[in-house]
Amino acid sequence: MELELGPLRFGIVGAGRLGLALGLALQQRDLELVHVSSATVDGRARAARVLGVPAHEDPVAATQLVDCVLVCVPDDELAHVVQVLATRPSDSSPMQLRVISTSAHGGLAALAPLAAAGHDLGVLHPVASVSDHDAGAAALTGAGAAVGAGSDAVRTMVHALAHALELRPFDLADDAWALHAAACTLAANGPAVLLAAAEELAAEAHVHPDVARAAYGRLAASSVDRAGRVGPIASLAGPVLRGDAAAVAEQVVAVRASTNQADALYIPIVATAANQAFTAGRIDMDVHRALLEAILDPTQFVDPPGGVA
């Protein structure tokens, strides 16, 4: 396959889960992968076996005789790898590289030593969770991908590469990478954290763990699916959207009386849902006020445990 800027030969620095997944995705789309590198013996053996290309310990070796290098190392290794590549020997081929980082950490600023060394820079951060290379290659298809670039030419190339890999690229401002990374952290971990809290509440309610996981997991999955189709605010449901302050108050009392500290999640989430619903015009001011009062002082609406009805 030829990209918009012509045929490219790729090297990958960092043959972990994402590096292997991207390597497989390149090969599955008939893009030429020439070299990879990994800091560990096991990583190099796995990369050579999975991708069938030379796997090196030295990241500089993965930049030889290629047109584009994808840097797929963990965030805490990025600065070191960038410095190594920025000081590669002057007789390396090619002398000038197109280096594309896959990390959201620092965006283009994290690649500054490479810019000073005269290389063309870009960022292509797949918004996808890669658990293993085989599943990861499939998970990349259709995933979003944040793009940053040091020039219009590189931006065009990164967009073309993203489309070739069946990613959905979107441009990100240079100062927005930390916010983007935080959004990814919430999206990737938020549902799991909330389900864990839901299972803890269910356990206290004597619901069998398998039953709880199936029931609440299905509910969460349907909520995420609906949010993806109609938008997060439009998908809000339950007593907040009904304006049922008494129901919210009853839940607040029960959660605060539980032993697992779920109120640290439940209360800000319900309050945020009420605020978002009000801002979007889905509930009126009186309902919004009643919901917040139910969260702050639920005894206005329901007697505490042991109280007299």
C-alpha positions in Angstrom: 0.0 0.0 0.0 1.2 3.5 -0.8 0.5 6.4 1.5 -0.2 9.9 0.2 3.5 10.8 0.5 4.7 7.6 -1.3 5.9 4.2 -0.1 7.4 4.1 3.3 9.7 1.7 5.2 9.0 1.6 8.9 11.0 0.9 12.0 9.5 0.4 15.5 11.3 1.4 18.7 9.7 -0.5 21.6 8.2 -3.9 20.8 5.8 -4.1 23.7 2.0 -4.7 23.4 1.4 -1.5 21.4 4.6 -1.8 19.3 3.7 -5.3 18.3 0.1 -4.5 17.6 1.1 -1.6 15.4 3.7 -3.8 13.7 1.1 -6.4 12.9 -1.3 -3.7 11.7 1.3 -2.3 9.4 2.0 -5.8 7.9 -1.7 -6.7 7.6 -2.1 -3.6 5.5 1.0 -4.3 3.3 3.1 -1.6 4.8 6.8 -2.5 5.0 8.2 -3.0 8.5 12.0 -3.3 8.4 13.3 -3.3 12.0 12.1 -3.3 15.6 13.9 -2.8 18.8 13.3 -3.9 22.4 15.3 -3.4 25.6 14.7 -7.0 26.8 15.8 -10.4 25.5 12.3 -11.7 25.8 10.9 -8.7 24.0 13.3 -9.1 21.1 12.6 -12.9 20.8 8.8 -12.2 20.8 9.1 -9.4 18.3 11.2 -11.5 15.9 8.7 -14.4 16.2 5.6 -12.4 15.8 6.7 -9.9 13.2 9.4 -11.9 11.4 11.8 -8.9 11.1 15.2 -8.3 12.8 14.8 -7.3 16.4 17.6 -5.2 18.0 18.6 -4.1 21.5 19.9 -0.7 20.3 17.0 1.6 19.3 19.3 3.3 16.8 19.5 0.1 14.9 15.7 0.2 14.3 16.2 3.6 12.6 18.6 2.4 9.9 17.4 2.4 6.2 13.8 3.4 7.1 11.7 6.4 6.2 9.6 6.6 9.4 10.2 5.4 13.0 7.4 4.7 15.4 8.4 5.2 19.0 6.2 2.9 21.2 8.1 2.9 24.5 6.4 3.5 27.9 6.1 7.1 29.0 8.8 6.8 31.7 11.3 5.6 29.0 10.4 8.2 26.4 12.9 10.9 27.4 15.8 8.4 27.4 14.9 7.0 24.0 14.4 10.4 22.5 17.9 11.4 23.7 19.5 8.3 22.3 17.9 8.8 18.9 18.8 12.5 18.9 22.5 11.6 19.3 22.6 8.8 16.7 25.8 8.8 14.7 26.1 11.3 11.9 26.8 8.5 9.4 23.4 6.8 10.1 21.1 6.3 7.2 19.0 8.2 6.6 20.5 11.3 8.2 17.1 12.9 8.7 14.2 10.8 10.2 10.5 11.1 10.4 9.9 10.2 14.1 6.3 9.5 15.2 5.8 9.0 18.9 2.7 7.0 20.0 2.7 8.5 23.5 0.4 11.3 24.7 3.0 12.2 27.4 4.2 15.6 26.6 3.1 15.7 23.0 5.6 17.2 20.6 7.5 19.0 23.5 8.7 15.6 24.7 10.5 15.2 21.3 12.3 18.5 21.5 15.9 17.0 21.4 14.9 15.3 18.1 13.7 18.6 16.6 17.0 20.2 17.6 18.8 17.4 15.8 16.9 18.2 12.6 14.4 15.4 12.5 10.8 15.7 11.4 8.4 15.0 14.3 4.8 13.9 14.9 2.6 12.2 17.4 0.0 9.5 16.7 -1.6 8.4 19.9 -4.2 5.6 19.4 -7.1 5.9 21.8 -7.3 2.2 22.4 -6.5 -0.3 25.1 -4.1 -2.9 23.9 -4.0 -6.0 26.2 -2.0 -8.2 23.8 -0.6 -7.8 20.3 -3.1 -10.0 18.5 -6.2 -8.5 20.0 -4.5 -5.1 20.0 -4.1 -5.1 16.2 -7.8 -5.7 15.9 -8.7 -3.2 18.6 -6.9 -0.5 16.7 -9.3 -0.7 13.8 -11.8 2.1 14.1 -10.1 3.6 17.2 -9.6 7.3 17.5 -6.0 8.7 17.3 -4.8 12.0 18.5 -2.4 13.7 16.1 0.3 16.3 16.6 2.9 17.4 14.1 5.9 19.7 13.8 4.9 20.7 10.2 2.1 20.5 7.7 3.9 17.9 5.7 4.3 15.6 8.7 0.7 16.2 9.7 -0.4 15.1 6.3 1.8 12.0 6.5 0.6 11.1 10.0 -3.1 11.5 9.0 -2.4 9.3 5.9 -0.7 6.7 8.1 -3.6 6.7 10.6 -6.1 6.2 7.7 -4.0 3.4 6.3 -4.1 1.7 9.8 -7.9 2.3 9.8 -7.6 4.7 12.8 -9.7 7.8 13.0 -7.3 10.8 13.5 -8.0 14.1 15.1 -5.7 17.0 15.6 -4.7 18.1 19.0 -3.2 21.5 20.0 0.4 21.4 21.4 -0.8 22.5 24.9 -3.7 20.0 25.1 -1.9 16.7 25.5 -2.2 16.4 29.3 -5.9 17.0 29.1 -6.3 14.4 26.3 -4.3 11.9 28.4 -6.5 12.6 31.4 -9.6 12.0 29.3 -8.1 8.7 28.1 -7.4 7.7 31.7 -11.0 8.4 32.7 -12.5 6.6 29.7 -10.2 3.6 30.1 -10.4 3.2 33.8 -13.6 4.9 34.9 -16.1 2.2 34.0 -13.9 -0.5 35.6 -13.6 1.5 38.8 -17.3 2.2 39.0 -18.2 -1.4 38.4 -15.8 -2.5 41.2 -17.6 -0.1 43.5 -21.0 -1.4 42.3 -19.9 -4.9 43.0 -18.8 -3.9 46.5 -22.2 -2.4 47.2 -23.9 -5.5 45.7 -21.8 -7.8 48.0 -23.0 -5.8 51.0 -26.5 -6.4 49.7 -25.7 -10.1 49.6 -25.8 -10.4 45.8 -23.6 -13.2 44.5 -20.5 -11.8 42.8 -21.2 -13.6 39.5 -24.7 -12.4 39.5 -23.6 -8.8 40.3 -20.9 -8.8 37.6 -23.3 -10.0 35.0 -26.2 -7.7 36.0 -24.3 -4.5 36.6 -21.8 -5.1 33.8 -24.6 -5.4 31.3 -26.2 -2.2 32.6 -22.8 -0.4 32.3 -22.2 -1.8 28.8 -25.7 -0.6 27.7 -25.1 2.8 29.2 -21.7 3.2 27.4 -23.2 2.0 24.2 -26.1 4.5 24.4 -23.7 7.3 25.4 -21.7 6.5 22.3 -24.8 6.6 20.1 -26.7 9.6 21.4 -24.2 11.4 23.6 -23.3 11.2 27.3 -25.8 13.8 28.6 -28.6 12.4 26.5 -28.0 8.9 27.9 -28.3 10.0 31.6 -31.1 8.0 33.3 -32.5 7.0 36.7 -33.8 9.2 39.5 -31.7 12.2 38.6 -33.5 12.5 35.2 -36.8 11.7 36.9 -36.1 14.4 39.5 -36.8 11.9 42.3 -35.0 13.6 45.2 -36.4 11.1 47.7 -35.0 8.2 45.8 -31.6 9.9 45.6 -31.7 10.7 49.3 -32.5 7.1 50.2 -29.5 5.9 48.1 -27.2 8.5 49.7 -28.2 7.3 53.2 -27.6 3.7 52.3 -24.3 4.4 50.6 -23.0 6.5 53.5 -24.0 3.7 55.9 -22.1 1.1 53.9 -18.7 -0.2 54.9 -16.9 0.2 51.6 -16.6 4.0 51.3 -18.5 4.0 48.0 -19.8 7.4 48.8 -16.4 8.8 47.6 -17.6 7.9 44.1 -21.3 7.8 44.3 -21.9 11.3 45.7 -19.8 13.3 43.2 -21.0 11.3 40.3 -24.7 11.8 41.2 -24.0 15.5 41.9 -22.2 15.9 38.6 -25.0 14.1 36.7 -27.5 16.5 38.2 -25.4 19.5 37.3 -24.9 18.2 33.7 -28.6 17.5 33.3 -29.5 21.0 34.5 -26.9 22.7 32.3 -28.3 20.8 29.3 -31.8 21.7 30.1 -33.0 18.2 30.9 -34.1 19.1 34.4 -35.3 22.5 35.7 -33.9 24.7 38.5 -36.2 23.4 41.2 -35.5 19.8 40.4 -31.8 20.5 40.3 -31.9 22.3 43.7 -33.9 19.4 45.3 -31.4 16.8 44.0 -28.4 18.7 45.4 -30.3 19.1 48.7 -31.0 15.4 48.8 -27.2 14.7 48.4 -26.1 17.3 51.0 -28.8 16.5 53.6 -30.8 13.4 52.7 -32.7 13.5 56.1 -34.9 16.2 54.6 -36.4 13.5 52.3 -35.9 10.2 54.2 -35.3 9.2 57.8 -31.8 7.8 58.5 -31.4 4.1 59.3 -33.0 3.4 62.7 -35.0 6.7 62.5 -38.7 6.9 63.0 -40.7 7.2 59.7 
